[in-house]
Amino acid sequence: MNVLYFAWVRERIGLPREEIDTSAATVADLVEELKGREERYAVAFSDLSALRVAIDQELSDFDAKLEGVREVAFFPPMTGG
């Protein structure tokens, strides 16, 4: 699965994207798995209320299932103007 990071999430993790193998059933499970990797992931995912997630380029929730998903993207909320 491709995992993409945008804006300050990318800055904290130090990568724009990575290919990972995961057994996570939901986005929340994936986040917990990532947080356990290294401190930089734990910092980036420390406040999920400050993050949004998209699955296969569609805005989603952290309780969304990952079965069959090819891409998960994490980014801060966007504002319009």
VMD Tcl script that draws the C-alpha trace (Angstrom):
set ca {
  {0.00 0.00 0.00}
  {1.22 3.51 -0.77}
  {1.11 5.92 2.14}
  {1.41 9.61 1.32}
  {2.21 12.46 3.70}
  {1.49 16.12 3.01}
  {2.44 19.49 4.54}
  {3.66 19.35 8.16}
  {2.98 15.59 8.34}
  {5.60 15.10 5.60}
  {7.98 17.48 7.38}
  {7.73 15.59 10.68}
  {8.10 12.14 9.13}
  {10.72 13.23 6.61}
  {9.17 11.40 3.64}
  {6.60 12.39 1.04}
  {5.49 8.77 0.53}
  {6.37 5.20 1.25}
  {5.27 1.73 0.23}
  {4.36 -0.39 3.24}
  {3.13 -3.87 3.99}
  {0.51 -3.80 6.70}
  {-1.95 -6.09 8.39}
  {-3.98 -3.11 9.65}
  {-7.74 -3.52 9.22}
  {-8.61 0.19 9.52}
  {-6.91 3.54 9.07}
  {-6.76 3.88 12.87}
  {-4.95 0.52 13.06}
  {-2.51 1.74 10.40}
  {-1.85 4.91 12.39}
  {-1.09 2.86 15.52}
  {1.25 0.66 13.50}
  {3.05 3.70 12.09}
  {3.29 5.37 15.51}
  {5.09 2.27 16.78}
  {7.78 2.50 14.11}
  {9.77 5.51 15.29}
  {9.42 8.69 17.33}
  {8.96 10.83 14.21}
  {5.77 8.92 13.34}
  {4.53 9.14 16.93}
  {4.99 12.92 16.81}
  {3.29 13.28 13.43}
  {0.26 11.25 14.53}
  {0.06 12.48 18.14}
  {-3.11 14.54 17.54}
  {-5.49 12.89 15.07}
  {-7.96 15.76 15.41}
  {-5.39 17.83 13.49}
  {-5.30 15.34 10.59}
  {-7.46 14.30 7.70}
  {-7.19 11.09 5.71}
  {-8.01 10.13 2.14}
  {-8.33 6.57 0.88}
  {-7.71 6.06 -2.82}
  {-8.06 9.85 -3.25}
  {-11.41 10.16 -1.44}
  {-11.81 11.87 1.91}
  {-12.46 9.27 4.57}
  {-12.54 8.58 8.32}
  {-10.03 6.92 10.60}
  {-12.39 4.00 11.19}
  {-12.54 3.20 7.45}
  {-11.58 -0.33 6.39}
  {-8.37 -0.85 4.43}
  {-9.25 -4.04 2.58}
  {-8.44 -3.56 -1.11}
  {-7.06 -0.04 -0.58}
  {-4.08 0.98 -2.71}
  {-3.35 4.43 -1.28}
  {-3.78 6.25 2.04}
  {-2.92 9.94 2.36}
  {-2.55 11.97 5.53}
  {-2.74 15.76 5.57}
  {-3.79 18.68 7.77}
  {-7.26 20.22 7.34}
  {-7.46 22.58 4.40}
  {-9.07 25.99 4.44}
  {-10.52 27.79 1.49}
  {-10.48 31.41 0.68}
}
mol new
graphics top color blue
foreach p $ca { graphics top sphere $p radius 0.5 }
foreach p [lrange $ca 0 end-1] q [lrange $ca 1 end] { graphics top cylinder $p $q radius 0.2 }
display resetview
